[in-house]
Amino acid sequence: MSVAPGTDGVLVDRYGRVARDLRVSLTDKCNLRCTYCMPAEGLPWLAGPELLSDEEIVRLVRVAVELLGVTEVRFTGGEPLIRPGLVDIVTAVAALEPRPRVSLTTNGIGLDRLAPTLRAVGLDRVNVSLDTLDPDRFTKLTRRPRLDAVLAGLAGAAAAGLNPVKINSVLMRGVNEDEAPALLRFALDHDYQLRIIEQMPLDAQHGWARDTMVTAEEILASLRTVFDLSPDPAERGAAPAETWLVDGGPARVGVIASVTRPFCGDCDRTRLTADGQVRACLFATEESDLRAALRTGADDDELARRWRTAMWGKRAGHGIDDPTFLQPTRPMSAIGG
């Protein structure tokens, strides 16, 4: 496609994809230690001065919305609920014109307390990570006995009107791969929307292996032992989840097959890390520094130009199936899910 990276108004790449969905990591820290994300002792956290300030985050999001055509903003972590300025950041972003849709991906701990305030200041909805309904498994997976807090967060989000409340679940062989039907039943009973995600190579320990990953086909086969699934006639668009009608609908379940059924050709995402780096892809091994430009006096137009240049270099796909694939050097907790 013969569009130059300097084109005003959009974040287009050389393959013609336009990024309208911005994922913003607010912190690299987390109050869980999920085995597929980080080691038990945690990670070397970013020093305070390396992190973007609340004002810097809001400014960069404003540039994305006002100058680059972003229409969706999702805050991630680490765990975004532990960011002290979260409410102020959501307030400012929800007040932007044109107003973006604002969402949050969280582990749910503390969400029951914060959900009413976040809804009041403009948060539209939440995704909550929940991989098991078994308290012992939860403790083993996250190294923290906090399942009750996550379930309370889900209920609090629904009560506050942060709908649809979505659950993100990762299944792992020998750990929780038998729980797909139970997770779906739980979601249906509480009017949540379940999304089951193939485990991706984003762990700090680099322990991911394809032969231990539970595939989309296995997930669907497990669900079909209890439920009737039929293809969803609704257009998928750029959504990462392939959705299925459950027992004829209207309830749906989604499967995100990032590894076995990649959807890179329709990807509409751009990512901003907690320390101000643009990532064109979750699996990118390179980043473009906006923090330095911002702190050395770059105006909004210059920040937008740098962002467009970064996205122009986005690869055609994530490359997981390439024999030369290199796992990102920074784990998911540092770059946002």
DOKEPA-317276 format. One line per 2 residues: number of its first residue (from 1); for each residue x, y, z of C-alpha. Coordinates in nm, 2 decimals. Layout:
<pts>
NUM) X,Y,Z ~ ...
</pts>
This chain:
<pts>
1) 0.00,0.00,0.00 ~ 0.15,0.33,-0.11
3) 0.07,0.54,0.21 ~ 0.36,0.73,0.37
5) 0.42,0.70,0.74 ~ 0.37,1.08,0.77
7) 0.00,1.06,0.67 ~ -0.20,1.27,0.91
9) -0.48,1.14,1.12 ~ -0.42,0.77,1.14
11) -0.17,0.51,1.26 ~ -0.14,0.31,0.94
13) 0.13,0.04,0.87 ~ 0.28,-0.06,0.53
15) 0.02,-0.34,0.50 ~ -0.27,-0.10,0.52
17) -0.38,-0.19,0.88 ~ -0.50,0.11,1.08
19) -0.45,0.11,1.46 ~ -0.75,0.24,1.65
21) -0.72,0.04,1.97 ~ -0.46,0.17,2.22
23) -0.34,-0.05,2.50 ~ -0.17,0.15,2.78
25) 0.03,-0.03,3.05 ~ 0.01,0.18,3.37
27) 0.26,-0.01,3.58 ~ 0.49,-0.32,3.55
29) 0.40,-0.42,3.91 ~ 0.14,-0.68,4.01
31) 0.00,-0.81,4.33 ~ -0.01,-1.17,4.20
33) 0.27,-1.39,4.08 ~ 0.11,-1.59,3.80
35) 0.33,-1.88,3.70 ~ 0.29,-1.81,3.33
37) 0.39,-1.44,3.37 ~ 0.67,-1.40,3.63
39) 0.88,-1.59,3.89 ~ 0.77,-1.62,4.25
41) 1.02,-1.35,4.36 ~ 0.88,-1.10,4.11
43) 1.09,-0.90,3.87 ~ 1.32,-0.60,3.88
45) 1.06,-0.33,3.87 ~ 1.10,-0.01,3.68
47) 1.24,0.28,3.88 ~ 1.00,0.57,3.95
49) 1.16,0.82,3.71 ~ 1.14,0.56,3.43
51) 0.76,0.54,3.46 ~ 0.54,0.79,3.28
53) 0.37,1.03,3.51 ~ -0.01,1.06,3.52
55) 0.01,1.38,3.32 ~ 0.24,1.22,3.06
57) 0.01,0.93,3.01 ~ -0.29,1.15,2.96
59) -0.10,1.37,2.71 ~ 0.02,1.07,2.50
61) -0.33,0.93,2.50 ~ -0.47,1.27,2.40
63) -0.22,1.28,2.11 ~ -0.34,0.93,2.01
65) -0.71,1.02,2.02 ~ -0.70,1.37,1.88
67) -0.42,1.34,1.62 ~ -0.40,0.97,1.54
69) -0.76,0.84,1.52 ~ -0.76,0.61,1.83
71) -1.11,0.53,1.94 ~ -1.05,0.26,2.20
73) -0.83,0.29,2.51 ~ -0.76,0.00,2.74
75) -0.56,0.03,3.05 ~ -0.35,-0.27,3.15
77) -0.05,-0.35,3.37 ~ 0.11,-0.53,3.54
79) -0.20,-0.46,3.75 ~ -0.35,-0.12,3.67
81) -0.57,-0.11,3.99 ~ -0.25,-0.05,4.20
83) -0.16,0.26,4.00 ~ -0.23,0.54,4.26
85) -0.35,0.79,3.99 ~ -0.58,0.55,3.80
87) -0.90,0.73,3.88 ~ -0.76,1.07,3.77
89) -0.62,0.91,3.45 ~ -0.95,0.75,3.36
91) -1.13,1.08,3.43 ~ -0.91,1.28,3.20
93) -0.92,1.02,2.92 ~ -1.29,0.99,2.93
95) -1.32,1.37,2.89 ~ -1.13,1.37,2.57
97) -1.30,1.48,2.24 ~ -1.38,1.27,2.05
99) -1.45,1.05,2.35 ~ -1.28,0.71,2.32
101) -1.43,0.40,2.47 ~ -1.24,0.33,2.79
103) -1.18,-0.01,2.94 ~ -0.95,-0.19,3.18
105) -0.79,-0.53,3.21 ~ -0.73,-0.64,3.57
107) -0.69,-0.93,3.80 ~ -0.99,-0.80,3.99
109) -0.83,-0.77,4.33 ~ -0.98,-0.45,4.48
111) -1.22,-0.40,4.19 ~ -1.52,-0.43,4.41
113) -1.41,-0.12,4.60 ~ -1.30,0.09,4.30
115) -1.57,-0.01,4.04 ~ -1.84,0.24,4.14
117) -1.59,0.53,4.13 ~ -1.43,0.42,3.80
119) -1.77,0.38,3.64 ~ -1.87,0.73,3.77
121) -1.56,0.89,3.61 ~ -1.61,0.73,3.27
123) -1.48,0.37,3.26 ~ -1.70,0.17,3.03
125) -1.61,-0.19,3.10 ~ -1.36,-0.44,3.24
127) -1.18,-0.76,3.15 ~ -1.09,-0.97,3.46
129) -0.83,-1.25,3.45 ~ -0.95,-1.57,3.61
131) -0.79,-1.91,3.52 ~ -0.95,-2.14,3.77
133) -1.25,-2.16,4.01 ~ -1.07,-2.39,4.25
135) -0.91,-2.21,4.55 ~ -0.62,-2.45,4.57
137) -0.54,-2.42,4.20 ~ -0.57,-2.05,4.22
139) -0.32,-2.03,4.50 ~ -0.08,-2.26,4.31
141) -0.12,-2.06,3.98 ~ -0.10,-1.71,4.13
143) 0.11,-1.79,4.44 ~ -0.15,-1.59,4.64
145) -0.47,-1.71,4.81 ~ -0.69,-1.44,4.66
147) -0.97,-1.62,4.46 ~ -1.24,-1.47,4.68
149) -1.11,-1.12,4.61 ~ -1.12,-1.18,4.23
151) -1.48,-1.32,4.25 ~ -1.58,-1.01,4.46
153) -1.42,-0.79,4.20 ~ -1.62,-0.95,3.92
155) -1.95,-0.91,4.12 ~ -1.86,-0.55,4.20
157) -1.79,-0.46,3.84 ~ -2.13,-0.60,3.73
159) -2.31,-0.42,4.01 ~ -2.14,-0.09,3.91
161) -2.26,-0.13,3.55 ~ -1.92,-0.20,3.39
163) -2.08,-0.43,3.13 ~ -2.02,-0.65,2.96
165) -1.79,-0.79,3.22 ~ -1.55,-1.02,3.04
167) -1.34,-1.30,3.19 ~ -1.01,-1.38,3.04
169) -0.89,-1.74,3.11 ~ -0.56,-1.91,3.01
171) -0.57,-2.29,3.01 ~ -0.24,-2.49,3.08
173) -0.18,-2.85,3.03 ~ -0.16,-3.05,3.35
175) -0.28,-2.75,3.55 ~ -0.63,-2.64,3.46
177) -0.71,-2.76,3.11 ~ -1.01,-2.95,3.24
179) -1.19,-2.63,3.36 ~ -1.32,-2.49,3.04
181) -1.68,-2.61,3.09 ~ -1.69,-2.50,3.45
183) -1.56,-2.16,3.37 ~ -1.82,-2.12,3.09
185) -2.10,-2.24,3.33 ~ -1.98,-1.99,3.59
187) -1.98,-1.71,3.33 ~ -2.33,-1.80,3.20
189) -2.47,-1.82,3.55 ~ -2.34,-1.47,3.63
191) -2.40,-1.30,3.29 ~ -2.03,-1.26,3.23
193) -1.86,-1.32,2.89 ~ -1.59,-1.58,2.88
195) -1.28,-1.55,2.66 ~ -1.04,-1.85,2.67
197) -0.69,-1.76,2.55 ~ -0.41,-1.98,2.42
199) -0.11,-1.95,2.63 ~ 0.15,-1.73,2.46
201) 0.53,-1.70,2.48 ~ 0.53,-1.40,2.71
203) 0.66,-1.54,3.04 ~ 0.96,-1.39,3.21
205) 1.11,-1.74,3.26 ~ 1.09,-1.82,2.88
207) 0.93,-2.16,2.98 ~ 0.66,-2.16,2.71
209) 0.66,-2.46,2.48 ~ 0.42,-2.53,2.20
211) 0.37,-2.89,2.29 ~ 0.24,-2.80,2.64
213) 0.00,-2.53,2.51 ~ -0.37,-2.61,2.52
215) -0.49,-2.53,2.16 ~ -0.81,-2.37,2.04
217) -0.92,-2.70,1.90 ~ -0.87,-2.87,2.24
219) -1.06,-2.58,2.42 ~ -1.35,-2.61,2.18
221) -1.36,-2.99,2.21 ~ -1.37,-2.96,2.59
223) -1.65,-2.71,2.59 ~ -1.85,-2.93,2.35
225) -1.85,-3.21,2.60 ~ -2.11,-3.00,2.79
227) -2.24,-2.73,2.56 ~ -2.36,-2.71,2.20
229) -2.15,-2.45,2.01 ~ -2.23,-2.30,1.68
231) -2.05,-2.04,1.47 ~ -2.14,-1.68,1.56
233) -2.30,-1.51,1.26 ~ -2.19,-1.17,1.38
235) -1.90,-1.01,1.20 ~ -1.57,-1.05,1.39
237) -1.40,-0.75,1.25 ~ -1.07,-0.68,1.43
239) -1.17,-0.86,1.75 ~ -0.91,-1.11,1.87
241) -1.17,-1.37,1.98 ~ -1.35,-1.60,1.75
243) -1.69,-1.63,1.92 ~ -1.95,-1.91,1.93
245) -2.31,-1.92,2.02 ~ -2.37,-2.14,2.33
247) -2.67,-2.37,2.31 ~ -2.82,-2.16,2.03
249) -2.75,-1.82,2.19 ~ -2.78,-1.55,2.27
251) -2.49,-1.63,2.51 ~ -2.15,-1.65,2.35
253) -1.81,-1.78,2.43 ~ -1.48,-1.66,2.27
255) -1.16,-1.83,2.20 ~ -0.85,-1.63,2.13
257) -0.61,-1.85,1.93 ~ -0.31,-1.61,1.90
259) -0.08,-1.91,1.83 ~ -0.27,-2.16,1.62
261) -0.51,-1.92,1.44 ~ -0.33,-1.58,1.43
263) -0.54,-1.28,1.34 ~ -0.25,-1.05,1.26
265) -0.40,-0.95,0.93 ~ -0.68,-0.77,1.10
267) -0.49,-0.63,1.40 ~ -0.59,-0.28,1.49
269) -0.37,-0.23,1.81 ~ -0.10,-0.01,1.92
271) 0.07,-0.03,2.26 ~ 0.22,0.21,2.50
273) 0.44,0.07,2.78 ~ 0.45,0.20,3.13
275) 0.79,0.37,3.06 ~ 0.67,0.54,2.74
277) 0.77,0.30,2.46 ~ 0.55,0.24,2.16
279) 0.52,-0.13,2.07 ~ 0.36,-0.21,1.73
281) 0.30,-0.57,1.84 ~ 0.27,-0.75,2.17
283) 0.55,-0.98,2.04 ~ 0.78,-0.70,1.90
285) 1.14,-0.71,1.99 ~ 1.19,-0.34,1.92
287) 1.03,-0.03,2.07 ~ 1.01,0.34,1.99
289) 1.08,0.58,2.27 ~ 0.82,0.86,2.32
291) 0.92,0.93,2.68 ~ 1.25,1.09,2.58
293) 1.09,1.30,2.31 ~ 0.82,1.41,2.55
295) 1.06,1.51,2.82 ~ 1.29,1.70,2.59
297) 1.02,1.93,2.47 ~ 0.86,1.76,2.16
299) 0.53,1.92,2.07 ~ 0.22,1.71,2.00
301) 0.27,1.71,1.63 ~ 0.63,1.57,1.67
303) 0.50,1.30,1.91 ~ 0.23,1.20,1.66
305) 0.49,1.19,1.38 ~ 0.71,0.96,1.59
307) 0.42,0.73,1.67 ~ 0.32,0.71,1.31
309) 0.67,0.61,1.21 ~ 0.68,0.34,1.48
311) 0.36,0.19,1.35 ~ 0.46,0.20,0.99
313) 0.73,-0.05,1.07 ~ 0.49,-0.31,1.21
315) 0.55,-0.66,1.08 ~ 0.30,-0.86,0.88
317) 0.26,-1.11,1.17 ~ 0.38,-1.19,1.52
319) 0.62,-1.46,1.39 ~ 0.56,-1.72,1.66
321) 0.56,-1.99,1.39 ~ 0.89,-1.86,1.24
323) 1.19,-2.09,1.33 ~ 1.38,-1.77,1.41
325) 1.12,-1.63,1.64 ~ 1.26,-1.45,1.94
327) 1.05,-1.41,2.25 ~ 1.02,-1.05,2.37
329) 1.29,-0.97,2.62 ~ 1.04,-0.79,2.84
331) 0.76,-1.01,3.00 ~ 0.39,-0.94,2.97
333) 0.38,-0.76,3.30 ~ 0.61,-0.49,3.16
335) 0.44,-0.44,2.83 ~ 0.07,-0.49,2.90
337) -0.15,-0.77,2.79
</pts>
